[in-house]
Amino acid sequence: MHTLAILLIGFSVFSAFSIGVAHFRCENYKDQPFAQAMGIILLIVLASLQLAHFFWLQYGVDTLHNGHYQVLLFAVAPAFYLFSKPLLKAETGRMLPQLLHLLPVLVASFLPFKLALPLAFALGAGYLLWLAHSVYALRGQRSRFRLELAMLGVVFVTALLVMLLGLGLPSLPESTFFMLYASAIGFAFLLVNIALGIAPQLPTDVSEAARETYAVSTLNNVDCDAMLAEVEGLMQEHELFRNPNLDLPSLAEQIGLSSHQLSELLNTRLGKGFSRYVREFRVEAAEDMLLEEPSASVLSVGMSVGFTSQSNFYQAFREMTGMTPGQFRKINNRAYPE
């Protein structure tokens, strides 16, 4: 168990760095800068906890029985809440009221260690109940996130077990508890990496789904079939997706709808958000170009179909096809070095 915990701690620290660099970029959180900031803070907190676990488990350095560790422990649940709430509720509220959730962190270092740990995990249990309720509210969108929700369910069960372990800490040896806690954090990082590998734009898609879940229908007086046909025409015949600046408001304006109406139209009729809808057109066009223009570089293909960077192109292409653009070319016997 000790070796597994050490391995998962190392994986957690490197994953926190890679996720922070590769995922928490501005283009992935255009409308949610607060969620982006709290996500980065959450990664820092979890990585710091894992480093404290590492030095304690591997070298016997007492990095746990102090106020710094307690502050980190109390910060996990509020940071996760402040990261996920804007996405799950499609909110862009003011920062200051939200930061009140961090108040327990301010008193964490003054609590006795034996009291601090159970209280921190009890606090986490409360936020866990909120998460369960919020995810349940999106059940109408489950067809769009079947696999992702299944992994989230595993994370939820893991977190629940950790909460129970934390509340039962007095009956467990400290070494056993912290090995299990460190392993649980590492396992959660593994699942997050898998989810982001399958759906790199998952936060954007979840936010769009939440926006439709909580919105009152705006399509009562709209000819949905005609509007959807017009959108399809603009995308297929006029290839608007090639415009890297294409966004929901500009497309909605072209067909005479509001942003909320177009978003609801795509979600209710096609079961996908605007971002995924556009990505699918871009990837399909890129597939054709990769085969029809073997001399074109992968980067030039991605930019010509509307992606703004090579990383975004690779992420979207892998999400839709399960392979990189270069692999797609080779598999179709049109090998060309990337």
C-alpha positions in Angstrom: 0.0 0.0 0.0 2.9 2.4 0.8 4.5 1.9 -2.6 1.1 2.5 -4.4 0.5 5.6 -2.4 3.9 7.0 -3.3 3.4 6.3 -7.0 0.0 7.9 -7.0 1.4 10.9 -5.1 4.0 11.4 -7.9 1.4 11.0 -10.5 -0.8 13.6 -8.8 1.9 16.2 -8.7 2.9 15.9 -12.3 -0.8 15.7 -13.4 -1.6 18.9 -11.5 1.2 20.6 -13.5 0.2 19.2 -16.9 -3.5 19.9 -16.4 -2.8 23.4 -15.3 -0.6 24.1 -18.4 -2.6 22.1 -21.0 -6.2 22.6 -19.8 -6.6 25.8 -17.8 -5.9 28.1 -20.7 -8.0 31.2 -21.3 -9.6 29.8 -24.5 -11.1 26.9 -22.5 -12.7 29.3 -20.0 -13.6 32.3 -22.1 -16.8 33.1 -20.2 -15.7 31.6 -16.8 -12.5 33.3 -15.7 -13.4 32.8 -12.0 -13.9 29.1 -12.5 -10.5 29.0 -14.3 -8.8 30.8 -11.4 -10.4 28.5 -8.8 -9.5 25.4 -10.8 -5.8 26.5 -10.8 -6.0 27.1 -7.1 -7.5 23.7 -6.5 -4.7 22.1 -8.5 -2.1 23.9 -6.3 -3.9 22.9 -3.1 -4.1 19.2 -4.1 -0.5 19.1 -5.3 0.7 20.7 -2.0 -1.3 18.2 0.0 0.3 15.4 -2.0 3.8 16.8 -1.4 3.1 16.9 2.3 1.9 13.3 2.2 5.1 12.3 0.3 7.6 13.8 2.7 5.7 12.3 5.7 5.2 8.8 4.2 8.6 8.5 2.5 11.0 10.3 4.8 9.1 10.6 8.1 9.2 14.4 8.0 6.2 15.7 10.0 4.6 17.9 7.3 1.0 17.0 8.5 0.6 18.0 12.1 0.7 21.8 11.5 -1.4 24.7 10.6 -0.2 24.8 7.0 -1.5 21.3 6.3 -4.8 22.1 8.0 -5.3 25.2 5.8 -4.7 23.1 2.7 -7.1 20.5 3.9 -9.9 23.0 4.6 -9.3 24.7 1.2 -10.0 21.6 -0.9 -13.8 21.5 -0.7 -14.5 25.2 -1.1 -12.0 25.5 -3.9 -13.7 22.7 -5.8 -17.1 24.2 -5.1 -16.0 27.6 -6.4 -14.5 26.0 -9.5 -17.5 23.8 -10.3 -20.5 26.0 -9.4 -20.1 28.5 -12.4 -19.9 25.5 -14.7 -22.7 23.4 -13.2 -25.0 26.4 -12.7 -24.0 28.4 -15.7 -23.3 31.4 -13.5 -20.9 34.3 -13.8 -21.7 36.0 -10.5 -19.5 38.4 -8.6 -16.4 37.1 -7.0 -16.6 38.6 -3.5 -19.8 36.9 -2.3 -18.4 33.6 -3.6 -15.2 34.0 -1.7 -17.1 33.8 1.6 -16.9 30.1 1.2 -13.2 30.3 1.9 -13.9 31.7 5.5 -13.3 28.3 7.1 -9.8 28.3 5.7 -9.0 31.4 7.8 -9.6 29.6 11.1 -8.2 26.2 10.1 -4.7 26.8 11.4 -6.0 27.6 14.9 -7.9 24.3 15.4 -6.5 21.4 17.3 -5.2 18.7 14.8 -7.5 16.0 16.1 -10.5 18.3 15.7 -9.4 19.9 12.4 -9.3 16.7 10.3 -12.9 15.5 11.1 -14.3 19.0 10.6 -12.5 19.4 7.3 -14.0 16.1 6.0 -17.4 17.0 7.4 -17.3 20.2 5.5 -16.3 18.3 2.4 -19.3 16.0 2.9 -21.6 19.0 2.8 -20.1 20.2 -0.5 -20.3 16.6 -1.8 -24.1 16.6 -1.2 -24.3 19.9 -3.2 -22.3 18.4 -6.0 -24.6 15.3 -6.1 -27.7 17.6 -6.3 -26.2 19.8 -9.0 -25.2 16.8 -11.2 -28.6 15.3 -10.7 -30.2 18.5 -11.9 -28.4 18.0 -15.3 -29.8 14.5 -15.7 -31.7 15.6 -18.8 -28.4 16.1 -20.5 -27.0 12.7 -19.5 -27.1 11.4 -23.1 -24.4 14.0 -24.0 -22.1 13.1 -21.1 -22.8 9.4 -20.4 -19.1 8.3 -20.1 -18.0 11.5 -18.3 -20.9 11.2 -15.8 -20.0 7.6 -15.1 -16.4 8.7 -14.3 -17.8 11.5 -12.2 -19.9 8.9 -10.3 -16.7 7.0 -9.6 -15.0 10.2 -8.3 -18.1 10.9 -6.2 -18.0 7.4 -4.6 -14.2 7.8 -4.0 -14.8 11.1 -2.3 -17.6 9.7 -0.2 -15.3 6.9 1.0 -12.6 9.5 1.8 -15.2 11.5 3.8 -16.2 8.4 5.8 -12.5 7.7 6.4 -11.9 11.2 7.6 -14.9 11.1 10.0 -13.6 7.7 11.3 -10.0 8.9 11.6 -9.8 8.3 15.4 -10.3 4.6 14.9 -7.7 4.3 12.1 -3.8 4.3 12.3 -2.6 7.7 10.9 -0.3 6.0 8.5 -3.1 3.9 7.0 -5.4 6.9 6.7 -3.0 9.1 5.0 -1.9 6.4 2.6 -5.5 5.9 1.7 -6.2 9.6 1.4 -3.1 10.2 -0.8 -4.1 7.2 -3.0 -7.6 8.5 -3.4 -6.4 11.9 -4.6 -4.1 10.2 -7.1 -7.0 8.0 -8.3 -9.1 11.1 -8.8 -6.4 12.7 -10.8 -6.3 9.6 -13.0 -10.0 9.8 -13.7 -9.8 13.5 -14.5 -6.9 12.9 -17.0 -9.0 10.2 -18.7 -12.1 12.5 -18.8 -10.1 15.4 -20.3 -8.4 13.1 -22.8 -11.8 11.9 -24.0 -13.5 15.4 -24.0 -10.9 18.2 -23.7 -13.7 20.8 -24.0 -15.8 19.2 -21.2 -16.1 22.3 -19.0 -17.4 24.4 -21.9 -19.9 21.7 -22.9 -21.1 21.2 -19.3 -21.6 25.0 -18.9 -23.6 25.1 -22.1 -25.7 22.2 -21.0 -26.3 23.8 -17.6 -27.3 27.1 -19.3 -30.1 25.2 -21.2 -31.1 23.2 -18.1 -31.8 26.3 -16.0 -33.2 28.5 -18.8 -36.8 29.0 -19.6 -37.6 27.9 -23.1 -37.2 30.7 -25.7 -38.4 28.8 -28.7 -42.1 29.0 -28.3 -42.6 31.3 -31.3 -39.7 30.0 -33.4 -39.9 27.7 -36.5 -37.3 25.4 -35.2 -37.0 23.2 -38.3 -36.5 26.2 -40.6 -34.0 27.8 -38.2 -32.1 24.6 -37.9 -32.0 24.2 -41.7 -30.7 27.8 -42.0 -27.9 27.1 -39.5 -27.0 23.9 -41.3 -26.9 25.8 -44.6 -24.6 28.5 -43.3 -22.2 25.9 -41.9 -22.2 23.4 -44.8 -22.6 25.7 -47.8 -21.0 28.9 -46.6 -18.6 27.1 -44.3 -18.9 29.7 -41.5 -17.0 27.3 -39.2 -13.8 28.3 -41.0 -14.0 31.7 -39.4 -11.8 31.4 -36.2 -13.8 34.3 -34.6 -17.2 32.6 -35.1 -19.1 32.6 -31.8 -22.6 32.0 -30.7 -23.8 35.6 -30.7 -22.6 36.3 -34.3 -24.1 33.2 -35.7 -27.4 33.8 -33.9 -27.5 37.4 -35.3 -27.1 36.1 -38.8 -30.3 34.0 -38.6 -32.3 36.4 -36.5 -32.3 34.6 -33.2 -30.9 35.5 -29.8 -27.9 33.7 -28.4 -30.1 31.9 -25.9 -32.5 30.8 -28.6 -29.8 29.4 -30.9 -28.1 27.6 -27.9 -31.4 26.1 -26.9 -32.1 25.1 -30.5 -28.9 23.2 -30.9 -29.2 21.5 -27.4 -32.8 20.4 -27.8 -32.8 19.4 -31.5 -29.2 18.1 -31.9 -28.3 17.2 -28.3 -25.0 19.3 -28.4 -23.8 22.7 -27.5 -22.6 25.4 -29.9 -18.9 24.7 -29.2 -19.2 21.0 -30.0 -21.4 21.7 -33.0 -18.7 23.9 -34.6 -15.9 21.6 -33.6 -17.5 18.7 -35.5 -17.7 20.7 -38.7 -14.1 21.8 -38.3 -12.8 18.3 -37.7 -14.8 16.9 -40.6 -13.4 19.5 -42.9 -9.9 18.8 -41.6 -10.3 15.1 -42.3 -11.0 15.9 -45.9 -8.1 18.2 -46.2 -5.6 15.8 -44.6 -6.4 13.2 -47.3 -7.0 15.5 -50.3 -3.9 17.8 -49.6 -1.1 15.5 -48.5 1.5 18.2 -48.9 -0.3 20.5 -46.5 1.1 20.6 -42.9 -1.1 19.5 -40.1 -0.9 23.0 -38.6 -2.0 24.7 -41.8 -4.9 22.3 -42.1 -6.1 23.1 -38.5 -5.8 26.9 -39.0 -7.6 26.8 -42.4 -10.7 25.0 -40.9 -11.0 27.6 -38.1 -8.9 26.4 -35.1 -6.9 29.1 -33.5 -3.9 27.0 -32.3 -2.3 23.6 -33.0 -3.2 22.4 -29.4 -6.9 23.2 -29.9 -6.8 21.4 -33.2 -5.2 18.3 -31.8 -7.5 18.2 -28.8 -10.6 18.5 -30.9 -9.4 16.0 -33.5 -8.5 13.5 -30.9 -11.9 14.0 -29.1 -13.8 13.4 -32.3 -11.8 10.6 -33.9 -9.7 9.1 -31.1 -6.4 9.8 -32.9 -4.2 12.7 -33.9 -4.3 14.3 -37.3 -1.0 12.7 -38.3 -2.2 9.2 -37.2 -5.4 9.7 -39.2 -3.3 10.5 -42.3 -1.2 7.4 -41.9 -4.1 5.0 -41.2 -5.6 6.2 -44.4 -2.4 5.4 -46.4 -1.6 9.0 -46.9 1.4 9.2 -44.5 2.9 12.6 -44.0 5.3 13.5 -41.2 4.0 16.0 -38.7 
